[in-house]
Amino acid sequence: MSNAEIRGRFVWHELMTTDPQAAVAFYSKVLPWKTQSSGMPDYTLWVSGKTMTAGLMAQPEPARQAGAPPSWLVYIGTPDVDGTAAAAQSLGGKVLKAPGDIPNVGRFAVLADPQGAAFAVFTPNPMPAGASPPSDFSWHELATRDQQGALEFYTELFGWSPGPAHDMGAVGTYQLIEHGGAQIGGIYKVMDASKPPHWLTYIEVGSVDRAAAAAKAAGGRVVQGPMAVPGGSRIAQILDPQGGAFAVHEPARQAAEASIPSKKPAAGKRKAAPVKRRPAAGKKSPAKRAAARKAPPRPATSRVRPGLRAAAKAKKRPAASHRAARKSPARKAAAKRAPARKAAKKKAAKRPARKSARRR
């Protein structure tokens, strides 16, 4: 990805906290992240899988003295850090940290928008062909005191465009922001005067409920959610033990799949085949009893229990002398009538002889 294409993209995220070691212990329990050295003093990298996804450092002393809470700082890409810093000032923003170079990494500056929300701009060193910024951070949300003013500032600075606006009732509207045709975040007016304008980052997780429960167990505080939002996604907003705010996000497809119980058997277990019950010996099902009343009687071997049918079939057929005993009633009656018929034929054959004898 060229630096020209990186304009307006969220390209990096950095946690500035009062206790980096405690932050490592907390976030490693909530998110599937690990840490590794950056090669720079006092700066640690968060790693998701094999991808460097964010940074961690101690909060700068001036910010701590000013009473700023620990926070996640968003880095927005630009092809010209110095030009963007100058443009931000002309639009009413401030330069909190002048442009400077990070050896072998890129150039950056920390700015504030006209309402006071802090963010950074960043020009990375040339990225390999086909490379893209880390994707664990799935949404970005700006709380501001002047929604329209903030929208005009960022659209002018980064080429963003306003998307749909959703009516939130008493708290006003939620204005979506788009970049390159895709929705990347939202802007809303903060109603609580005690809360300063700020950016809130959303981190994609497999299960919002598990992440929220892990955050509570690790000493964090869930300030909102877990809950569903329009579109089917689930979110929760969390404060880490040092007061750093972040949110977790479960996309709509994952949330829908998690709510459907799996039909597959558990690992290592196979679904038992349905057992076909056979009627008890000497008993038939209603259907078979009805068929038996209509059908003619069957040989005795057909009434043998199922377990013995093979043995019955293997037996030799009964001798001819025994077959007659098993003849049907019709055949028995015919057999009885056969001798009578033979006798009648004999008598008929003798009669002409007797007549001829009388004539003689």
Stockholm file with secondary structure:
# STOCKHOLM 1.0

chainA/1-360         MSNAEIRGRFVWHELMTTDPQAAVAFYSKVLPWKTQSSGMPDYTLWVSGKTMTAGLMAQPEPARQAGAPPSWLVYIGTPDVDGTAAAAQSLGGKVLKAPGDIPNVGRFAVLADPQGAAFAVFTPNPMPAGASPPSDFSWHELATRDQQGALEFYTELFGWSPGPAHDMGAVGTYQLIEHGGAQIGGIYKVMDASKPPHWLTYIEVGSVDRAAAAAKAAGGRVVQGPMAVPGGSRIAQILDPQGGAFAVHEPARQAAEASIPSKKPAAGKRKAAPVKRRPAAGKKSPAKRAAARKAPPRPATSRVRPGLRAAAKAKKRPAASHRAARKSPARKAAAKRAPARKAAKKKAAKRPARKSARRR
#=GR chainA/1-360 SS CCTTTTTTCEEEEEEEESCHHHHHHHHHHHSSEEEEECSSTTCEEEEETTEEEEEEEECCHHHHHTTCCCEEEEEEECSCHHHHHHHHHHTTCEEEEEEEEETTTEEEEEEECTTCCEEEEEEESCCCTTCCCCCSEEEEEEEESCHHHHHHHHHHHHCCEEEEEEECGGGCEEEEEEETTEEEEEEEECCCTTSCCEEEEEEECSCHHHHHHHHHHTTCEEEEEEEECTTSCEEEEEECTTSCEEEEEECHHHHHHHHSCCCSCCTTCCCCCCCCCCCCTTCCCHHHHHHHHHSCCCCGGGGSCGGGHHHHHHSCCCCHHHHGGGCCHHHHHHHHHHHHHHHHHHHHHHHHHHHHHHHC
#=GC SS_cons         CCTTTTTTCEEEEEEEESCHHHHHHHHHHHSSEEEEECSSTTCEEEEETTEEEEEEEECCHHHHHTTCCCEEEEEEECSCHHHHHHHHHHTTCEEEEEEEEETTTEEEEEEECTTCCEEEEEEESCCCTTCCCCCSEEEEEEEESCHHHHHHHHHHHHCCEEEEEEECGGGCEEEEEEETTEEEEEEEECCCTTSCCEEEEEEECSCHHHHHHHHHHTTCEEEEEEEECTTSCEEEEEECTTSCEEEEEECHHHHHHHHSCCCSCCTTCCCCCCCCCCCCTTCCCHHHHHHHHHSCCCCGGGGSCGGGHHHHHHSCCCCHHHHGGGCCHHHHHHHHHHHHHHHHHHHHHHHHHHHHHHHC
//
